[in-house]
Amino acid sequence: MKESYSVEEIEIGMIASYSQVITDADVKTFAKLSGDHNPVHIDEVYAENSRYKKRIAHGLISASFFSALFGTKLPGKGCVYVSQNLNFKRPVYLGDTVTAIVTVTNVDIIKKRVFFDTKCLVKNKAVITGTAELYVP
């Protein structure tokens, strides 16, 4: 895969993916950055008494992997988000390996827009699904 693609080079069906293990440090750093200190993410005792039975990662940590893919793989450098929708299907736990996958569904060469299906998987099960639209310079 190239470093970046022009809108004319992008084809329906192109795919890019990225995987990362979610760590305690990731969750704590995201909480500090975002200001989201919900105890289901931060507090072990609180999380044990929640419906999840242990701490879960912020959903937007996994969703941010789409941004990493768009900016570094497909379309690549210089692209800008136009929109993203997210459907959170399952929790992501500390220690889970999240794989983000983006697939091109449409290309508008005139408006320089590329449309994607987006999903994050843990153990081959969807934890996030959605769509995105990107502007390609």
ChimeraX attribute file (.defattr): number of C-alpha atoms within 10 A of each C-alpha:
attribute: neighborCount
match mode: 1-to-1
recipient: residues
	/A:1	8
	/A:2	9
	/A:3	11
	/A:4	19
	/A:5	18
	/A:6	15
	/A:7	20
	/A:8	12
	/A:9	10
	/A:10	18
	/A:11	14
	/A:12	13
	/A:13	13
	/A:14	13
	/A:15	18
	/A:16	18
	/A:17	19
	/A:18	15
	/A:19	15
	/A:20	13
	/A:21	14
	/A:22	20
	/A:23	15
	/A:24	16
	/A:25	10
	/A:26	15
	/A:27	21
	/A:28	17
	/A:29	12
	/A:30	17
	/A:31	18
	/A:32	11
	/A:33	10
	/A:34	11
	/A:35	9
	/A:36	14
	/A:37	16
	/A:38	12
	/A:39	14
	/A:40	21
	/A:41	21
	/A:42	20
	/A:43	14
	/A:44	15
	/A:45	13
	/A:46	15
	/A:47	18
	/A:48	13
	/A:49	12
	/A:50	13
	/A:51	8
	/A:52	13
	/A:53	13
	/A:54	18
	/A:55	24
	/A:56	23
	/A:57	24
	/A:58	24
	/A:59	17
	/A:60	13
	/A:61	16
	/A:62	24
	/A:63	24
	/A:64	11
	/A:65	22
	/A:66	24
	/A:67	18
	/A:68	15
	/A:69	20
	/A:70	23
	/A:71	19
	/A:72	17
	/A:73	19
	/A:74	29
	/A:75	27
	/A:76	19
	/A:77	17
	/A:78	13
	/A:79	23
	/A:80	17
	/A:81	15
	/A:82	12
	/A:83	11
	/A:84	17
	/A:85	13
	/A:86	15
	/A:87	15
	/A:88	16
	/A:89	14
	/A:90	13
	/A:91	17
	/A:92	24
	/A:93	20
	/A:94	18
	/A:95	13
	/A:96	17
	/A:97	18
	/A:98	27
	/A:99	22
	/A:100	27
	/A:101	20
	/A:102	25
	/A:103	20
	/A:104	22
	/A:105	17
	/A:106	16
	/A:107	20
	/A:108	14
	/A:109	14
	/A:110	8
	/A:111	11
	/A:112	15
	/A:113	19
	/A:114	25
	/A:115	21
	/A:116	23
	/A:117	19
	/A:118	23
	/A:119	26
	/A:120	27
	/A:121	21
	/A:122	19
	/A:123	10
	/A:124	9
	/A:125	13
	/A:126	18
	/A:127	22
	/A:128	24
	/A:129	18
	/A:130	16
	/A:131	18
	/A:132	21
	/A:133	20
	/A:134	21
	/A:135	18
	/A:136	23
	/A:137	14
